[in-house]
Amino acid sequence: MEIKAFKMDGLGNDFVIIDQRDHEYQLNKDQIIKICDRNFIGCDQLIFIKKKDQKNTQLEFYNSDGSVSGACGNGTRCVADLLSKKNGDKEIVLWTSTGPLKSKILGNNLVETEIGIPKTDWNEIPLSKNLDTKNLNVKILDKNNSEFIGGTAINVGNPHIIFFVKNIEDYDLKKIGPQIENHEYFPEKSNVTLAKVINKNLIKVRVWERGAGLTKACGTAACATAVAGNINGLTNKKTEIEFDLGKLSISIDEENSVHMKGPVSDIKKIEIKI
């Protein structure tokens, strides 16, 4: 089977995008895992563009381990840019399993997407029991085996836990990530973010992504971190989230809806033989 696809990324958070609207490719879980494998094509997530109905377009996201992802902020921004370059529209609405996401094409490969109102109730994250989502009292160890206890849980289309630490480099996220992703508190697993507040308008982060592992960037993690920072009184309603390759600008509007703005890469056409 030969598949025509696209490769894009947002700050290094990379995607293979397959347009299923005119030609539906039937891919099983093993084939999805193979496409995501960096020894083959390689990406954090595989994205299918599908027809929801005659007017609307729907996205399906798959993590590199073959599991389904409810939302993908950077991926949504990439697809919005891809479709805009095809149809010329400057506002793109894409449906996901968590509802419609509206994106604005700002030019110069800059896209803003409204992620929506974050969920903070324990049963909406979801957690396995009724806990204070502002501080889950989860223990992590730094490289010197010193304890840090905390963790704020937010759902912005998928579950996240954010630890605000003094120095993100003091922690081995490759070790901590899978432990917390699979913690008993998270029946649907969780994304894990280590965050260092630089000032009220800037947070530096490293992210372990549920189902994908260490990632160079994660849009929903940026949104969740900004919300958690604001809830804890650490940041303003507008803040920048800094990854290794650049920043995403996150703002929380008067209705408490979260907006994410940042760059997307150029579009690369690829062919996949599988």
N, C-alpha and C positions, 0 to 999 in steps of 0.2 A: 504494500500500500504506500502510495506517495501522497504526502499531505503538504499543501501550500500553507505557510504560516508566517508569522511575524515575530521578531525578537525586539523587545523594548525593555527599558529599565527606568526606575525613578531613584536617583542617588545610589545606583548599584543594586537596588532591590529589583531583580530581573525576572522577566516573564516570557514564556512562549504563548503567543495568542493565535488561536485557530478560529477562523470565521466559519461557523456552521450554518449560516443562513441560506446559502445557495447550494452547499454540498455538505451533507451530514456524514461525518466520519465516526464510525463506531469504534471507540477505544475502550479496552478493558483496563482494570487497575494496573496490571503488570506493564502494559504499554505506556500508561501515564507515568509510572515510576521510571521507565526506561527513558522517556523523553526528558524528564527532569534530571536524570543522572548526568553529572558533569563529565563523565567519561563518554557520554553520547552527545546530546545537545546541551543540556544543563540549564536549569532555572530554579528560582525559589518556588514559583507557582506556574501552573498551566491554566490558561483562561480560555473558556469557550464563549464565543459570541453566538447567541441564539435568537430566533424570533420568539417574542412573547406572544404577540398577536400581529395584526397587519401594520399597526402603527408603532409598536414598542419593541425595544431590544432588551434582551435579558443576558446576564452574565452568570457563568458557573465557574467557580474557582476550585482548583485542586492543589493541595500541598505536594511537596516533592516526595512524600511517603505514600502518596495516592489517596490520602484522606481528603474529605470535602472541607473547604473553608467557607464560613458564612459571609465574610466581607474581606475586601482587600483594597485599602485606600489608594496606594500607589498604582496598583493594577487598574483600578477604575479610572484614575487620571490618565494612564497610558492609553487605555481603550478609547476614552473620550477624545483624546488628541488624534488618535488613529482615524476614528470615524469622522471627526471634524475635517481632517485633511481630505477625506473622500467626498463628503457631502457639503462642505463649506459652512455648516452651522457653527455658531459660536456658543450655543448653549446645548448641551447634550444630556438627556436623561436616560439613565441605564438602570434597569431593574435587577435587583439581587434578591437572595433568599430573605434578606431582612428589610426589603422595600426598595423604593426608587431612590437613586442618588443623582443629584443634579450637579453638573460640572460646567464651569465657565472657561472658555478658551481665551487666554489673555494675550497670546502672541509670544514670540520668541521662546517657544517650547515651555511656556509657563501655563499651568492649569490649576484651577481652584475647584475643589469638590466639597459639597456640603455633606458631611457624614451623618448628621442628625443629632438627636438628643441622646446623650449617654445614659446608660442604666447603672444604677448604683445599689439597688436593693439586692439582698443576698440571693433571693430566688431567681432574679433576672440575670445574674452573672453567668451561669448559676453556680452556687456553692452547695455542698452536700448537707450543710446545716446552717442555722441562723446565726451568723457572726457579724461583728462590726466590720463592714467592708472598708471603712476608712483606715482601720488598722487590724489586719488579720493575725498579728502576733506570730508570723511565720519566721522561723529561725534560718539564717544562712551564715556560712562561715567564710571569712576572707582567707587569703593565701597563708596567713599566719595563724589560722584556726581561731581567730577572734570572732565572737558572736555579734551578729546584727539581728535585731528582732523588729519586724514591722511588716510592711506590704499593704498597699491600697489596691482594692479590686474595682475594676471598671469594665463594663461591656459596651463596646462601640461597634457592634456587629459580630464580635467574637470576644471571648473572655481575656482579660489582661490583669496581671499583678505588677505593680510598680514599687520598687524599693528605692527610697531616696537615701543615698549613701554619701559619705564624704569624698570618696575617690573610687570611681568605677573600675579603675585599673587594678585595684587591690583584690579584685574577685575573679575567680576562674569561672566565667560564665558557661564555658563548655561543660563544666562539671555540675554547676548549680542549675543550669537551664533545664536539663532533662529531669532532675530531681523535683523541681518545683512545677514543671509542666505536668508531671504525673502525680502531684500531691493529692492526698485523699480529699482535700477540700474541693477539688475541681473535677466533678464527674465528667465534664466534656473537655478536660485538659485546659491549659492556659498558656498564653504568651507571657514571657518573663522579661521585664525591663529593669536594668540598673540605671539610675538617674542621679546626676549631680547637678544641683542648682547653682548656676554661676551668678545669676542675679534675677530680679523679678521678671525679666524679659528673655531669659536664655537658660536652657537646660541641655546638658550634654548627656547622651544616652548610649547604651549598648543593649542589643535586643536578641533574645532567643525566641524564635518563632515556633509556635505550636505546629508540629507536623513538618517543619522545614529546617529547624536548627538555627545556628548562628546566621544572621543576615546583616548585610551592609546597611539596610534601612528597612523601616516598616511604617507605613502610613497610619494604620490604626493604632500602633503602639505610640506614635507621636501624638495622636489625638488623645489617647487614654492618659498619657503622661502629662499633657497640658491640663487636662481636666483634674487629674489627681493633684497636681501642683496647686491649682486654684482652690480646690476643696480644702487642702491642708494649709492654705494661706501663704504658700511659698512663692507663687507667681501671680501675675496679672491675667486678665481675660485674654490678652493678646501676648503670645510668647513664641519664641523660636525654639525648635528642637533640633539639636545639632548631632548629625551622624558623621562618620569618618569622611564621607565624600561631599558633605554640604548640609544645608538646613531646610527644614520645612517650617512654614509660618502657620501657626494655629491660632484661631480666634474663636471665642465663644460669644454668640450674639445675645440680644436681649431676651430671646425665647429659649436660651440655653442650648441652642443648636451649635454644633461644632463645624467649623470650616477649616479646610486644609489647603494650603497653597504651596506649590513647589515646582521644580523643573521636571521635565520628562526628556528622555533621550530621543535621538532621531530614530526613525523606523527602519528596521532591517528586514528585508524579505528573505525567507529561508524555505527550503524544501526538506521535508523529513521523510526518509524511507524507513518504514518499520514493518 
